[in-house]
Amino acid sequence: MAKNKLSFVCIDCGDNFSKWQGQCDTCGAWNTLQEFKEPVQTRNTKSHSNQKGYSGAKELVQKLSDVCLEELPRFGTKNTEFDRVLGGGIVPGSVILLAGTPGAGKSTLTLQTLCELSQSIQSIYLSGEESLSQIAMRAARLKLPTQHLDIAAETDVLAVLNMVSQLKSKLVVIDSLQSMYHPDVTGTPGGVTQLRECAHALTQYAKQNGVAMIVICHTTKDGGVAGPRVVEHIADVMMHLLVMEGSRFRELRAQKNRFGSINELGILAMMPDNGYLKAVTDPSAIFLNRSRQPHPGSMVAALWEGSRSMLVELQSLVVESSQGNPRRLAVGLDQNRVNMLVAILMRHGDLAIFDQELYVNLVGGLKISDPSTDLPLILSMISSFQNRAIPQDWLAFGEVGLSGEIRATPSGLERIRQAAQQGFCHCICPKANIPKTLPEGIKVYGVETLVEAIDALDHIA
């Protein structure tokens, strides 16, 4: 009789070990190895090629060029930002993991989506954390159409799949994966064994029956999905819903997407009256809420997120330090890149700020790593150091190299066009990004070096 194979799995990275140890050799985490039992299937290797099911294997193989290419069918969520991050909508048979911190709005977003789509698609909301009355109260507060949506409170994953099969549902929400358990597997809900088996069961059913599943997941302190990494690997889409610091806006990003780009950014606004998550179709409007009078250290940057341009305000504060080691703090930007830009500015911009404290901030609570913010960030530092305000109808974009050159960035024309639509009249950008035909109402200054960019800034009236 076959015995269960015993192994130990790290709940942080998902790596397997033959015996328990205090520290994971792969990720370096302590006390993260948990016991995992998996069944061992015996097979007669001598008659392996003659077993039923293997004799017709050649018939299952075909040339890659003979595979029929069909456009993936999708259905929209009736939320433009949600659809944008998904790549155009939900693909039938796909498994979408939606993770986020408590209170970010994961349950609200999925409940909104199902209530809207249940009028045309057979949908069911399965909760393992809230009672049916709690879900009904939230739907009533959000004023959602609830006549066609099926809901149930169940934590047994086999019972969940049985419900979905009987109701012939095509869109399912599981809230949440950490509350589900598999009756044939040992361990408590949320453990490594249970998470792995429940994820496999849900994914297998979704693929075999063409059912789209949105699975809500808990997160760890560092923002990752709680449980083994195999849960993220088997999913088709891995999304994070984040709260922008100090605001009612939510940031929706995809860390993995087999049906679209992972660079898309969706912005949602939580309505103060009922908590409804509304799509923000013009994110530049919320990141450009500036005062009427220009202030030193403020500069607008043209970012490129996914398939659209976004205008955001960068702020810098350069003050004389009273300590031997001046502080440099970055909020919303990469700290190491900011330190690099300071060194470039001192070397190629001939600006001695080695004894100055530096504080930079990306307004709106957004966190980005776009290198096109290099040029506007350096210009904002110069503005603050010289105590000279830049007019509010100016903006910039461009990557700055270590030798002081200004490198071209993708989608330059779209950034300039977006700036012109927002009322900007002047733009400093890489010379290679100057379009042949400029949008009406905006003047572009093409620069190739940091010195040229500083000279363009000096000619501001």
MARDRENGU-765450 format. One record per residue (C-alpha): residue number from 1; residue in one letter; z, y, x. Coordinates in steps of 0.5 Angstrom, whole numbers. Layout:
<rs>
r seq=NUM	type=a	w=Z	v=Y	u=X
...
</rs>
This chain:
<rs>
r seq=1	type=m	w=0	v=0	u=0
r seq=2	type=a	w=-2	v=7	u=3
r seq=3	type=k	w=4	v=12	u=5
r seq=4	type=n	w=4	v=19	u=4
r seq=5	type=k	w=2	v=23	u=11
r seq=6	type=l	w=8	v=28	u=12
r seq=7	type=s	w=6	v=34	u=16
r seq=8	type=f	w=9	v=41	u=16
r seq=9	type=v	w=5	v=47	u=14
r seq=10	type=c	w=6	v=55	u=16
r seq=11	type=i	w=7	v=59	u=10
r seq=12	type=d	w=4	v=65	u=14
r seq=13	type=c	w=-2	v=62	u=17
r seq=14	type=g	w=-3	v=55	u=14
r seq=15	type=d	w=-3	v=52	u=20
r seq=16	type=n	w=-1	v=44	u=20
r seq=17	type=f	w=4	v=41	u=25
r seq=18	type=s	w=6	v=34	u=26
r seq=19	type=k	w=13	v=35	u=27
r seq=20	type=w	w=18	v=41	u=25
r seq=21	type=q	w=19	v=46	u=30
r seq=22	type=g	w=23	v=53	u=29
r seq=23	type=q	w=17	v=57	u=31
r seq=24	type=c	w=10	v=57	u=29
r seq=25	type=d	w=5	v=56	u=35
r seq=26	type=t	w=-1	v=59	u=32
r seq=27	type=c	w=2	v=66	u=29
r seq=28	type=g	w=9	v=66	u=32
r seq=29	type=a	w=13	v=67	u=26
r seq=30	type=w	w=20	v=64	u=26
r seq=31	type=n	w=23	v=59	u=21
r seq=32	type=t	w=16	v=59	u=17
r seq=33	type=l	w=14	v=51	u=17
r seq=34	type=q	w=15	v=47	u=11
r seq=35	type=e	w=15	v=40	u=9
r seq=36	type=f	w=8	v=38	u=6
r seq=37	type=k	w=6	v=31	u=4
r seq=38	type=e	w=-1	v=29	u=3
r seq=39	type=p	w=-4	v=22	u=0
r seq=40	type=v	w=-8	v=18	u=5
r seq=41	type=q	w=-14	v=14	u=2
r seq=42	type=t	w=-16	v=8	u=6
r seq=43	type=r	w=-23	v=6	u=7
r seq=44	type=n	w=-26	v=-1	u=9
r seq=45	type=t	w=-30	v=2	u=15
r seq=46	type=k	w=-34	v=-4	u=16
r seq=47	type=s	w=-38	v=-4	u=9
r seq=48	type=h	w=-37	v=4	u=9
r seq=49	type=s	w=-45	v=5	u=9
r seq=50	type=n	w=-46	v=0	u=3
r seq=51	type=q	w=-41	v=3	u=-2
r seq=52	type=k	w=-43	v=5	u=-8
r seq=53	type=g	w=-44	v=13	u=-8
r seq=54	type=y	w=-47	v=13	u=-1
r seq=55	type=s	w=-53	v=9	u=-2
r seq=56	type=g	w=-56	v=14	u=-5
r seq=57	type=a	w=-54	v=20	u=-1
r seq=58	type=k	w=-61	v=21	u=2
r seq=59	type=e	w=-63	v=23	u=-5
r seq=60	type=l	w=-58	v=29	u=-5
r seq=61	type=v	w=-61	v=32	u=1
r seq=62	type=q	w=-66	v=37	u=1
r seq=63	type=k	w=-70	v=42	u=5
r seq=64	type=l	w=-67	v=49	u=5
r seq=65	type=s	w=-73	v=52	u=4
r seq=66	type=d	w=-74	v=48	u=-3
r seq=67	type=v	w=-67	v=51	u=-5
r seq=68	type=c	w=-69	v=55	u=-12
r seq=69	type=l	w=-67	v=62	u=-11
r seq=70	type=e	w=-64	v=65	u=-17
r seq=71	type=e	w=-60	v=71	u=-19
r seq=72	type=l	w=-53	v=70	u=-20
r seq=73	type=p	w=-51	v=72	u=-27
r seq=74	type=r	w=-46	v=77	u=-28
r seq=75	type=f	w=-42	v=80	u=-33
r seq=76	type=g	w=-39	v=87	u=-33
r seq=77	type=t	w=-32	v=88	u=-34
r seq=78	type=k	w=-33	v=95	u=-37
r seq=79	type=n	w=-29	v=98	u=-31
r seq=80	type=t	w=-34	v=102	u=-27
r seq=81	type=e	w=-29	v=102	u=-21
r seq=82	type=f	w=-27	v=94	u=-22
r seq=83	type=d	w=-35	v=92	u=-22
r seq=84	type=r	w=-36	v=96	u=-16
r seq=85	type=v	w=-31	v=93	u=-12
r seq=86	type=l	w=-33	v=86	u=-15
r seq=87	type=g	w=-41	v=87	u=-13
r seq=88	type=g	w=-43	v=89	u=-20
r seq=89	type=g	w=-39	v=84	u=-24
r seq=90	type=i	w=-36	v=78	u=-25
r seq=91	type=v	w=-40	v=71	u=-23
r seq=92	type=p	w=-39	v=65	u=-28
r seq=93	type=g	w=-35	v=60	u=-24
r seq=94	type=s	w=-32	v=64	u=-19
r seq=95	type=v	w=-25	v=65	u=-17
r seq=96	type=i	w=-22	v=72	u=-16
r seq=97	type=l	w=-15	v=73	u=-13
r seq=98	type=l	w=-12	v=79	u=-14
r seq=99	type=a	w=-6	v=81	u=-10
r seq=100	type=g	w=-2	v=87	u=-10
r seq=101	type=t	w=5	v=90	u=-9
r seq=102	type=p	w=10	v=90	u=-15
r seq=103	type=g	w=8	v=95	u=-20
r seq=104	type=a	w=1	v=97	u=-17
r seq=105	type=g	w=-2	v=95	u=-24
r seq=106	type=k	w=-5	v=88	u=-23
r seq=107	type=s	w=-3	v=85	u=-30
r seq=108	type=t	w=-5	v=92	u=-33
r seq=109	type=l	w=-12	v=91	u=-30
r seq=110	type=t	w=-13	v=84	u=-32
r seq=111	type=l	w=-10	v=85	u=-39
r seq=112	type=q	w=-15	v=91	u=-40
r seq=113	type=t	w=-21	v=87	u=-38
r seq=114	type=l	w=-20	v=81	u=-42
r seq=115	type=c	w=-18	v=85	u=-48
r seq=116	type=e	w=-25	v=89	u=-47
r seq=117	type=l	w=-29	v=82	u=-46
r seq=118	type=s	w=-26	v=78	u=-51
r seq=119	type=q	w=-30	v=81	u=-56
r seq=120	type=s	w=-36	v=78	u=-53
r seq=121	type=i	w=-34	v=72	u=-48
r seq=122	type=q	w=-29	v=67	u=-50
r seq=123	type=s	w=-22	v=69	u=-46
r seq=124	type=i	w=-15	v=67	u=-45
r seq=125	type=y	w=-9	v=70	u=-41
r seq=126	type=l	w=-4	v=65	u=-39
r seq=127	type=s	w=2	v=68	u=-36
r seq=128	type=g	w=8	v=64	u=-33
r seq=129	type=e	w=12	v=70	u=-32
r seq=130	type=e	w=12	v=74	u=-38
r seq=131	type=s	w=13	v=72	u=-45
r seq=132	type=l	w=8	v=73	u=-51
r seq=133	type=s	w=12	v=79	u=-54
r seq=134	type=q	w=12	v=83	u=-47
r seq=135	type=i	w=5	v=82	u=-46
r seq=136	type=a	w=4	v=84	u=-54
r seq=137	type=m	w=8	v=90	u=-53
r seq=138	type=r	w=4	v=92	u=-46
r seq=139	type=a	w=-3	v=91	u=-50
r seq=140	type=a	w=0	v=96	u=-56
r seq=141	type=r	w=2	v=101	u=-51
r seq=142	type=l	w=-5	v=101	u=-48
r seq=143	type=k	w=-8	v=101	u=-55
r seq=144	type=l	w=-13	v=95	u=-53
r seq=145	type=p	w=-17	v=91	u=-58
r seq=146	type=t	w=-13	v=84	u=-58
r seq=147	type=q	w=-16	v=81	u=-64
r seq=148	type=h	w=-20	v=76	u=-60
r seq=149	type=l	w=-16	v=75	u=-54
r seq=150	type=d	w=-12	v=68	u=-53
r seq=151	type=i	w=-6	v=68	u=-50
r seq=152	type=a	w=-1	v=63	u=-48
r seq=153	type=a	w=6	v=62	u=-43
r seq=154	type=e	w=5	v=56	u=-39
r seq=155	type=t	w=7	v=54	u=-32
r seq=156	type=d	w=4	v=47	u=-32
r seq=157	type=v	w=-3	v=48	u=-28
r seq=158	type=l	w=-5	v=41	u=-32
r seq=159	type=a	w=-3	v=44	u=-39
r seq=160	type=v	w=-7	v=50	u=-37
r seq=161	type=l	w=-13	v=47	u=-35
r seq=162	type=n	w=-13	v=43	u=-42
r seq=163	type=m	w=-12	v=49	u=-46
r seq=164	type=v	w=-18	v=52	u=-42
r seq=165	type=s	w=-22	v=46	u=-44
r seq=166	type=q	w=-20	v=45	u=-51
r seq=167	type=l	w=-21	v=53	u=-52
r seq=168	type=k	w=-28	v=53	u=-48
r seq=169	type=s	w=-26	v=59	u=-45
r seq=170	type=k	w=-31	v=62	u=-40
r seq=171	type=l	w=-26	v=68	u=-37
r seq=172	type=v	w=-19	v=66	u=-35
r seq=173	type=v	w=-13	v=70	u=-32
r seq=174	type=i	w=-7	v=66	u=-29
r seq=175	type=d	w=-1	v=71	u=-28
r seq=176	type=s	w=1	v=69	u=-23
r seq=177	type=l	w=-1	v=63	u=-18
r seq=178	type=q	w=6	v=63	u=-15
r seq=179	type=s	w=9	v=61	u=-22
r seq=180	type=m	w=5	v=55	u=-23
r seq=181	type=y	w=7	v=48	u=-21
r seq=182	type=h	w=3	v=41	u=-21
r seq=183	type=p	w=7	v=36	u=-24
r seq=184	type=d	w=4	v=30	u=-20
r seq=185	type=v	w=6	v=34	u=-13
r seq=186	type=t	w=13	v=35	u=-11
r seq=187	type=g	w=16	v=42	u=-9
r seq=188	type=t	w=18	v=48	u=-13
r seq=189	type=p	w=13	v=53	u=-16
r seq=190	type=g	w=11	v=58	u=-10
r seq=191	type=g	w=12	v=53	u=-5
r seq=192	type=v	w=7	v=51	u=0
r seq=193	type=t	w=5	v=44	u=-3
r seq=194	type=q	w=5	v=47	u=-10
r seq=195	type=l	w=1	v=53	u=-8
r seq=196	type=r	w=-4	v=49	u=-5
r seq=197	type=e	w=-5	v=44	u=-10
r seq=198	type=c	w=-5	v=49	u=-16
r seq=199	type=a	w=-10	v=53	u=-12
r seq=200	type=h	w=-15	v=47	u=-11
r seq=201	type=a	w=-14	v=45	u=-18
r seq=202	type=l	w=-16	v=51	u=-21
r seq=203	type=t	w=-22	v=52	u=-16
r seq=204	type=q	w=-25	v=45	u=-17
r seq=205	type=y	w=-24	v=46	u=-25
r seq=206	type=a	w=-28	v=53	u=-25
r seq=207	type=k	w=-33	v=51	u=-20
r seq=208	type=q	w=-35	v=44	u=-24
r seq=209	type=n	w=-35	v=48	u=-31
r seq=210	type=g	w=-37	v=55	u=-30
r seq=211	type=v	w=-31	v=58	u=-31
r seq=212	type=a	w=-29	v=65	u=-28
r seq=213	type=m	w=-22	v=66	u=-26
r seq=214	type=i	w=-18	v=72	u=-24
r seq=215	type=v	w=-11	v=69	u=-21
r seq=216	type=i	w=-6	v=74	u=-20
r seq=217	type=c	w=-2	v=73	u=-13
r seq=218	type=h	w=5	v=76	u=-10
r seq=219	type=t	w=5	v=79	u=-3
r seq=220	type=t	w=9	v=79	u=3
r seq=221	type=k	w=12	v=85	u=6
r seq=222	type=d	w=6	v=86	u=11
r seq=223	type=g	w=2	v=86	u=5
r seq=224	type=g	w=-1	v=79	u=5
r seq=225	type=v	w=-2	v=74	u=0
r seq=226	type=a	w=5	v=70	u=-1
r seq=227	type=g	w=3	v=62	u=1
r seq=228	type=p	w=-1	v=59	u=6
r seq=229	type=r	w=-8	v=62	u=8
r seq=230	type=v	w=-12	v=56	u=5
r seq=231	type=v	w=-11	v=60	u=-2
r seq=232	type=e	w=-15	v=65	u=1
r seq=233	type=h	w=-20	v=61	u=4
r seq=234	type=i	w=-22	v=57	u=-2
r seq=235	type=a	w=-23	v=63	u=-7
r seq=236	type=d	w=-29	v=67	u=-7
r seq=237	type=v	w=-26	v=74	u=-8
r seq=238	type=m	w=-20	v=77	u=-5
r seq=239	type=m	w=-18	v=83	u=-7
r seq=240	type=h	w=-12	v=88	u=-6
r seq=241	type=l	w=-9	v=93	u=-11
r seq=242	type=l	w=-5	v=98	u=-7
r seq=243	type=v	w=-1	v=104	u=-9
r seq=244	type=m	w=-3	v=111	u=-6
r seq=245	type=e	w=3	v=114	u=-3
r seq=246	type=g	w=6	v=120	u=-8
r seq=247	type=s	w=1	v=119	u=-13
r seq=248	type=r	w=-1	v=116	u=-19
r seq=249	type=f	w=-8	v=113	u=-16
r seq=250	type=r	w=-9	v=106	u=-14
r seq=251	type=e	w=-14	v=104	u=-9
r seq=252	type=l	w=-18	v=97	u=-10
r seq=253	type=r	w=-21	v=94	u=-4
r seq=254	type=a	w=-24	v=87	u=-3
r seq=255	type=q	w=-22	v=83	u=4
r seq=256	type=k	w=-27	v=78	u=2
r seq=257	type=n	w=-33	v=77	u=-3
r seq=258	type=r	w=-38	v=72	u=-3
r seq=259	type=f	w=-42	v=76	u=-8
r seq=260	type=g	w=-42	v=83	u=-5
r seq=261	type=s	w=-40	v=87	u=0
r seq=262	type=i	w=-32	v=88	u=3
r seq=263	type=n	w=-33	v=95	u=4
r seq=264	type=e	w=-33	v=98	u=-3
r seq=265	type=l	w=-27	v=102	u=-5
r seq=266	type=g	w=-25	v=103	u=-12
r seq=267	type=i	w=-21	v=108	u=-14
r seq=268	type=l	w=-16	v=108	u=-21
r seq=269	type=a	w=-12	v=113	u=-24
r seq=270	type=m	w=-6	v=111	u=-28
r seq=271	type=m	w=-5	v=115	u=-34
r seq=272	type=p	w=2	v=118	u=-35
r seq=273	type=d	w=2	v=117	u=-42
r seq=274	type=n	w=1	v=110	u=-43
r seq=275	type=g	w=0	v=107	u=-36
r seq=276	type=y	w=-7	v=105	u=-38
r seq=277	type=l	w=-12	v=104	u=-31
r seq=278	type=k	w=-18	v=109	u=-32
r seq=279	type=a	w=-24	v=109	u=-27
r seq=280	type=v	w=-25	v=115	u=-23
r seq=281	type=t	w=-32	v=116	u=-22
r seq=282	type=d	w=-32	v=122	u=-18
r seq=283	type=p	w=-26	v=121	u=-12
r seq=284	type=s	w=-28	v=127	u=-8
r seq=285	type=a	w=-25	v=131	u=-14
r seq=286	type=i	w=-18	v=128	u=-13
r seq=287	type=f	w=-18	v=129	u=-5
r seq=288	type=l	w=-21	v=136	u=-5
r seq=289	type=n	w=-15	v=139	u=-9
r seq=290	type=r	w=-15	v=145	u=-4
r seq=291	type=s	w=-11	v=152	u=-5
r seq=292	type=r	w=-16	v=158	u=-6
r seq=293	type=q	w=-14	v=161	u=1
r seq=294	type=p	w=-16	v=157	u=7
r seq=295	type=h	w=-11	v=155	u=12
r seq=296	type=p	w=-11	v=154	u=19
r seq=297	type=g	w=-12	v=146	u=21
r seq=298	type=s	w=-16	v=144	u=15
r seq=299	type=m	w=-22	v=141	u=15
r seq=300	type=v	w=-27	v=137	u=10
r seq=301	type=a	w=-30	v=130	u=12
r seq=302	type=a	w=-35	v=127	u=9
r seq=303	type=l	w=-34	v=119	u=9
r seq=304	type=w	w=-38	v=113	u=7
r seq=305	type=e	w=-34	v=108	u=3
r seq=306	type=g	w=-39	v=102	u=1
r seq=307	type=s	w=-45	v=105	u=-2
r seq=308	type=r	w=-42	v=112	u=-4
r seq=309	type=s	w=-40	v=118	u=0
r seq=310	type=m	w=-33	v=121	u=-1
r seq=311	type=l	w=-31	v=128	u=1
r seq=312	type=v	w=-23	v=128	u=4
r seq=313	type=e	w=-19	v=134	u=7
r seq=314	type=l	w=-16	v=133	u=14
r seq=315	type=q	w=-10	v=137	u=16
r seq=316	type=s	w=-8	v=138	u=23
r seq=317	type=l	w=-1	v=141	u=25
r seq=318	type=v	w=-1	v=143	u=33
r seq=319	type=v	w=6	v=146	u=35
r seq=320	type=e	w=9	v=147	u=42
r seq=321	type=s	w=14	v=142	u=44
r seq=322	type=s	w=21	v=143	u=46
r seq=323	type=q	w=21	v=136	u=49
r seq=324	type=g	w=18	v=133	u=55
r seq=325	type=n	w=14	v=127	u=51
r seq=326	type=p	w=11	v=131	u=45
r seq=327	type=r	w=10	v=127	u=38
r seq=328	type=r	w=4	v=125	u=35
r seq=329	type=l	w=4	v=122	u=28
r seq=330	type=a	w=-2	v=120	u=24
r seq=331	type=v	w=-2	v=119	u=16
r seq=332	type=g	w=-7	v=115	u=13
r seq=333	type=l	w=-11	v=115	u=20
r seq=334	type=d	w=-11	v=110	u=26
r seq=335	type=q	w=-6	v=113	u=31
r seq=336	type=n	w=-9	v=110	u=37
r seq=337	type=r	w=-16	v=113	u=35
r seq=338	type=v	w=-12	v=120	u=34
r seq=339	type=n	w=-9	v=119	u=41
r seq=340	type=m	w=-16	v=118	u=44
r seq=341	type=l	w=-19	v=124	u=41
r seq=342	type=v	w=-13	v=128	u=44
r seq=343	type=a	w=-15	v=126	u=50
r seq=344	type=i	w=-23	v=127	u=49
r seq=345	type=l	w=-21	v=134	u=47
r seq=346	type=m	w=-17	v=136	u=53
r seq=347	type=r	w=-23	v=133	u=58
r seq=348	type=h	w=-29	v=135	u=54
r seq=349	type=g	w=-27	v=141	u=50
r seq=350	type=d	w=-23	v=144	u=55
r seq=351	type=l	w=-17	v=145	u=51
r seq=352	type=a	w=-10	v=144	u=54
r seq=353	type=i	w=-5	v=141	u=48
r seq=354	type=f	w=-2	v=136	u=53
r seq=355	type=d	w=5	v=139	u=52
r seq=356	type=q	w=4	v=140	u=44
r seq=357	type=e	w=6	v=136	u=38
r seq=358	type=l	w=1	v=134	u=34
r seq=359	type=y	w=1	v=132	u=26
r seq=360	type=v	w=-5	v=129	u=22
r seq=361	type=n	w=-5	v=128	u=15
r seq=362	type=l	w=-11	v=125	u=10
r seq=363	type=v	w=-10	v=128	u=4
r seq=364	type=g	w=-9	v=124	u=-2
r seq=365	type=g	w=-5	v=118	u=0
r seq=366	type=l	w=-12	v=114	u=2
r seq=367	type=k	w=-12	v=110	u=9
r seq=368	type=i	w=-19	v=110	u=12
r seq=369	type=s	w=-21	v=107	u=19
r seq=370	type=d	w=-28	v=111	u=19
r seq=371	type=p	w=-30	v=113	u=26
r seq=372	type=s	w=-34	v=119	u=22
r seq=373	type=t	w=-28	v=123	u=21
r seq=374	type=d	w=-27	v=124	u=29
r seq=375	type=l	w=-31	v=130	u=29
r seq=376	type=p	w=-28	v=134	u=23
r seq=377	type=l	w=-21	v=131	u=26
r seq=378	type=i	w=-22	v=135	u=32
r seq=379	type=l	w=-25	v=141	u=29
r seq=380	type=s	w=-18	v=141	u=25
r seq=381	type=m	w=-14	v=140	u=31
r seq=382	type=i	w=-18	v=146	u=34
r seq=383	type=s	w=-17	v=150	u=28
r seq=384	type=s	w=-9	v=149	u=28
r seq=385	type=f	w=-8	v=150	u=36
r seq=386	type=q	w=-12	v=157	u=35
r seq=387	type=n	w=-9	v=159	u=29
r seq=388	type=r	w=-16	v=160	u=26
r seq=389	type=a	w=-18	v=158	u=19
r seq=390	type=i	w=-24	v=155	u=17
r seq=391	type=p	w=-28	v=157	u=11
r seq=392	type=q	w=-27	v=152	u=5
r seq=393	type=d	w=-35	v=151	u=4
r seq=394	type=w	w=-35	v=148	u=11
r seq=395	type=l	w=-35	v=141	u=13
r seq=396	type=a	w=-37	v=136	u=18
r seq=397	type=f	w=-38	v=129	u=20
r seq=398	type=g	w=-40	v=125	u=26
r seq=399	type=e	w=-37	v=120	u=31
r seq=400	type=v	w=-34	v=122	u=38
r seq=401	type=g	w=-35	v=118	u=44
r seq=402	type=l	w=-31	v=118	u=50
r seq=403	type=s	w=-36	v=122	u=54
r seq=404	type=g	w=-36	v=128	u=49
r seq=405	type=e	w=-42	v=126	u=46
r seq=406	type=i	w=-43	v=126	u=38
r seq=407	type=r	w=-46	v=120	u=35
r seq=408	type=a	w=-50	v=119	u=29
r seq=409	type=t	w=-47	v=115	u=23
r seq=410	type=p	w=-50	v=111	u=17
r seq=411	type=s	w=-52	v=115	u=11
r seq=412	type=g	w=-53	v=122	u=13
r seq=413	type=l	w=-57	v=125	u=8
r seq=414	type=e	w=-53	v=122	u=2
r seq=415	type=r	w=-47	v=125	u=5
r seq=416	type=i	w=-50	v=132	u=6
r seq=417	type=r	w=-53	v=131	u=-1
r seq=418	type=q	w=-46	v=130	u=-4
r seq=419	type=a	w=-43	v=136	u=0
r seq=420	type=a	w=-48	v=140	u=-3
r seq=421	type=q	w=-47	v=138	u=-10
r seq=422	type=q	w=-39	v=139	u=-9
r seq=423	type=g	w=-41	v=147	u=-7
r seq=424	type=f	w=-41	v=146	u=1
r seq=425	type=c	w=-46	v=151	u=4
r seq=426	type=h	w=-45	v=149	u=12
r seq=427	type=c	w=-44	v=142	u=15
r seq=428	type=i	w=-43	v=140	u=22
r seq=429	type=c	w=-46	v=134	u=24
r seq=430	type=p	w=-50	v=129	u=29
r seq=431	type=k	w=-57	v=132	u=31
r seq=432	type=a	w=-60	v=125	u=29
r seq=433	type=n	w=-57	v=126	u=22
r seq=434	type=i	w=-61	v=132	u=20
r seq=435	type=p	w=-66	v=130	u=15
r seq=436	type=k	w=-73	v=132	u=14
r seq=437	type=t	w=-71	v=136	u=8
r seq=438	type=l	w=-65	v=139	u=6
r seq=439	type=p	w=-62	v=139	u=0
r seq=440	type=e	w=-62	v=146	u=-3
r seq=441	type=g	w=-56	v=151	u=-2
r seq=442	type=i	w=-53	v=148	u=4
r seq=443	type=k	w=-54	v=149	u=12
r seq=444	type=v	w=-54	v=144	u=17
r seq=445	type=y	w=-52	v=145	u=24
r seq=446	type=g	w=-54	v=139	u=29
r seq=447	type=v	w=-50	v=138	u=35
r seq=448	type=e	w=-50	v=133	u=41
r seq=449	type=t	w=-44	v=134	u=44
r seq=450	type=l	w=-37	v=136	u=43
r seq=451	type=v	w=-38	v=143	u=47
r seq=452	type=e	w=-44	v=144	u=42
r seq=453	type=a	w=-39	v=143	u=36
r seq=454	type=i	w=-34	v=148	u=38
r seq=455	type=d	w=-39	v=153	u=39
r seq=456	type=a	w=-42	v=152	u=32
r seq=457	type=l	w=-35	v=153	u=30
r seq=458	type=d	w=-34	v=159	u=34
r seq=459	type=h	w=-40	v=162	u=30
r seq=460	type=i	w=-36	v=162	u=24
r seq=461	type=a	w=-36	v=169	u=21
</rs>
